Amino acid sequence: MDARPLLINAHHRAGALLAWSAPAATSPWAARVREATHAWLRQAARLADPDAAPAPAWQAACDAAAALRDLVAQAPAPLQARAAEHEAALTTWLAQAQAYRAAAEPVPPPTPTASAGPAQDALQQALQAHAHLQPNAAWCFVCGLRNPVGLKLRFLQAAEGRSLAYAVVPEAYQGYPGVVHGGIVAAMLDEITGRAGTGTDPATARLFYTARLSIRYRRHVPTGRLLRLEGELVRDRGRFYEARGAIYDADTDRALATAEALLAEVPRSELQAMNPEAIGWKVYPLEDCRP
């Protein structure tokens, strides 16, 4: 796991912290800030050491960042004007480090999951028919393979501008007995429409925010039955694109819910901040979703 972005950020922030606390250099608080800043840098440097145990190294770096942040929050009155800025920056660094650590951990058994059993069998058949797996994330509610309460759906690119997924939604996501909650239906339609324009290469995949999602709930979406999700790119306008999606009963081909979506591409500046390793964004083997 490449920790260089976090290390560069840590060194930049440490220099700013030392310069900021310099006017209070003779105070006990400033001495503690200097000590905590150097301790944070030492622990952060360990993240680049291939021989360091990953979990303890990440935890130590996070603990050091949290301790430094708590000290910054205690800044004396003359320095409080910029204390909030440094505190927020340390909080962001800490969140990113924790995300890196979580993404490095093994994928846990998916319980519950909507992508095992018949859904995985259907995905395997689609792969054999020349569809291609799209990337998954670590913690996304719909596609995050490490999210213990997420759906863990796997998505395929069936053709250019067409996405495909299969799901068997567990009872844990019901609204009424035997019926998938309408919010879960919306989440699945939101994802399948966005996936229509994503692609399969994690390095070049397009990611989108949903600007508008219009759903027609045609029939109850059942739990415990094999569902087929389809998305189709309708119009690509560059930064925006329009797509439609649908959820079908896989056995009867009956449309259960449909959607039309307007999506806005995530700006490159934001994509760079979402380091792929930090969010676990990659193509995982299909077997990673097997319970």
CORQUIRA-V884546 format. One record per residue. N is the residue number from 1. SS is DSSP state (hx for helix, st for strand, lp for the rest). PSI is psi in degrees with one decimal (999 if undefined). NEAR is the number of other C-alpha atoms within 12 Angstrom. Layout:
n ss psi near
N SS PSI NEAR
N SS PSI NEAR
//
This chain:
n ss psi near
1 lp 126.7 25
2 lp 107.6 21
3 lp 6.3 32
4 hx -42.2 21
5 hx -39.1 26
6 hx -36.1 41
7 hx -43.5 27
8 hx -43.3 19
9 hx -42.1 25
10 hx -43.7 38
11 hx -41.6 25
12 hx -46.0 20
13 hx -36.9 30
14 hx -42.2 34
15 hx -40.7 20
16 hx -38.5 23
17 hx -43.0 39
18 hx -39.4 26
19 hx -38.4 20
20 hx -38.6 27
21 hx -4.7 35
22 hx -39.0 20
23 hx -21.4 18
24 hx 29.6 23
25 lp -27.9 20
26 lp -4.5 13
27 lp 151.4 15
28 hx -34.9 16
29 hx -44.9 25
30 hx -39.1 27
31 hx -40.4 22
32 hx -36.4 26
33 hx -44.4 38
34 hx -46.5 29
35 hx -44.5 23
36 hx -34.0 28
37 hx -45.7 39
38 hx -34.1 26
39 hx -40.5 26
40 hx -44.0 38
41 hx -39.8 32
42 hx -44.7 25
43 hx -37.7 30
44 hx -37.4 37
45 hx -30.4 27
46 hx -21.5 27
47 hx -21.8 34
48 hx -1.5 24
49 lp 113.1 19
50 lp -18.7 13
51 lp -8.7 11
52 lp 139.2 18
53 lp 122.5 16
54 hx -54.5 29
55 hx -49.5 22
56 hx -37.1 18
57 hx -45.1 28
58 hx -40.6 37
59 hx -42.5 27
60 hx -40.4 28
61 hx -40.6 41
62 hx -41.8 36
63 hx -41.0 28
64 hx -40.5 32
65 hx -39.8 41
66 hx -40.3 29
67 hx -42.1 26
68 hx -41.3 41
69 hx -41.2 33
70 hx -36.1 24
71 hx -43.4 30
72 hx -37.2 38
73 lp -16.2 26
74 lp 20.2 24
75 lp 141.8 32
76 lp 161.0 22
77 hx -45.8 15
78 hx -19.0 14
79 hx 3.3 24
80 hx -18.4 19
81 hx -37.3 16
82 hx 0.0 22
83 hx -41.8 26
84 hx -37.2 20
85 hx -46.9 21
86 hx -38.0 36
87 hx -42.7 28
88 hx -40.0 21
89 hx -40.2 28
90 hx -36.5 38
91 hx -41.6 27
92 hx -44.3 24
93 hx -43.1 37
94 hx -43.1 33
95 hx -40.3 25
96 hx -41.0 32
97 hx -40.6 43
98 hx -35.7 31
99 hx -40.9 31
100 hx -45.6 36
101 hx -44.2 31
102 hx -39.1 29
103 hx -23.8 34
104 hx -15.2 26
105 lp 153.6 22
106 lp 150.8 19
107 lp 123.2 27
108 lp 166.0 24
109 lp 129.8 21
110 lp 96.7 29
111 lp 119.5 24
112 lp 169.3 30
113 lp 147.3 40
114 lp 6.2 43
115 lp 16.4 43
116 lp 178.9 35
117 lp -127.7 26
118 hx -34.2 25
119 hx -42.3 35
120 hx -36.3 33
121 hx -42.5 23
122 hx -38.8 30
123 hx -41.7 40
124 hx -41.5 28
125 hx -40.0 19
126 hx -38.0 26
127 hx -39.7 24
128 hx -21.2 14
129 lp 20.1 15
130 lp 18.8 14
131 lp 168.2 24
132 st 138.7 31
133 st 138.9 34
134 lp 164.8 41
135 lp 155.0 36
136 st 161.7 43
137 st -179.5 36
138 lp -43.6 39
139 lp 0.3 27
140 lp 138.5 26
141 lp -39.0 25
142 lp -45.6 38
143 lp 5.8 42
144 st 114.5 37
145 lp -13.0 47
146 lp -1.4 36
147 lp 112.5 31
148 lp -18.7 23
149 lp 8.6 25
150 lp 173.0 32
151 lp -28.0 42
152 lp 42.0 46
153 lp 143.8 51
154 lp 139.2 52
155 st 145.2 52
156 st 149.7 46
157 st 109.2 37
158 st -30.4 32
159 st 176.5 26
160 lp 121.5 20
161 lp 16.7 30
162 st 128.9 32
163 st 155.8 40
164 st 141.6 45
165 st 159.1 51
166 st 148.1 41
167 st 147.3 45
168 st 104.1 42
169 lp 124.0 39
170 lp 161.8 34
171 hx -21.2 24
172 hx -19.7 23
173 hx 26.6 30
174 st 154.1 22
175 st -51.8 20
176 st 160.5 15
177 lp 124.5 16
178 lp 1.6 19
179 st 127.0 25
180 st 135.7 34
181 lp 140.3 24
182 hx -31.5 25
183 hx -34.2 19
184 hx -39.7 31
185 hx -45.0 40
186 hx -40.9 32
187 hx -40.9 32
188 hx -40.1 48
189 hx -36.7 43
190 hx -43.4 40
191 hx -43.8 47
192 hx -32.8 48
193 hx -40.7 49
194 hx -33.4 50
195 hx -17.4 50
196 lp -29.9 45
197 lp 12.2 46
198 lp -45.6 43
199 lp -174.0 33
200 lp -13.0 32
201 lp 116.4 22
202 lp -31.0 24
203 lp -27.0 20
204 lp 2.2 18
205 lp 140.8 26
206 lp 131.7 31
207 lp 149.1 37
208 st 151.0 33
209 st 145.1 27
210 st 119.7 27
211 st -34.6 21
212 st 138.2 23
213 st 117.1 28
214 st 121.2 24
215 st 139.7 26
216 st 113.9 23
217 st 103.2 23
218 lp -43.9 18
219 lp 165.4 20
220 lp 134.7 26
221 lp 116.4 43
222 st 146.3 33
223 lp 156.6 28
224 lp 5.9 28
225 lp 151.4 29
226 st 123.2 32
227 st 147.8 40
228 st 127.5 44
229 st 131.7 49
230 st 138.0 42
231 st 146.7 40
232 st 127.8 35
233 st 124.3 31
234 st -44.3 23
235 st 121.4 20
236 st 115.8 22
237 lp 24.3 15
238 lp -100.9 16
239 lp -26.2 20
240 st 152.5 26
241 st 155.7 33
242 st 141.5 35
243 st 161.5 40
244 st 155.5 37
245 st 164.6 42
246 st 153.0 44
247 st 126.7 47
248 st 151.7 34
249 st 118.8 28
250 lp -24.7 27
251 lp -33.3 15
252 lp -11.5 13
253 lp 16.4 16
254 lp 130.6 20
255 st 126.3 25
256 st -34.1 31
257 st 143.3 36
258 st 161.4 33
259 st 152.3 34
260 st 136.6 33
261 st 146.5 38
262 st 124.7 32
263 st 144.2 36
264 st 130.2 26
265 st 137.1 27
266 lp 127.6 24
267 lp 148.5 17
268 hx -35.8 16
269 hx -38.0 10
270 hx -35.3 14
271 hx -39.7 23
272 hx -34.0 17
273 hx -27.7 19
274 lp 61.0 26
275 lp 125.0 28
276 hx -37.7 32
277 hx -32.5 33
278 hx -31.9 33
279 hx 5.3 35
280 lp 29.1 33
281 lp 103.4 34
282 st 170.6 29
283 lp 116.5 30
284 lp 147.6 31
285 lp 145.2 21
286 hx -30.3 32
287 hx -17.7 21
288 hx -12.9 25
289 hx 7.6 39
290 lp 132.3 28
291 lp 999 19
//
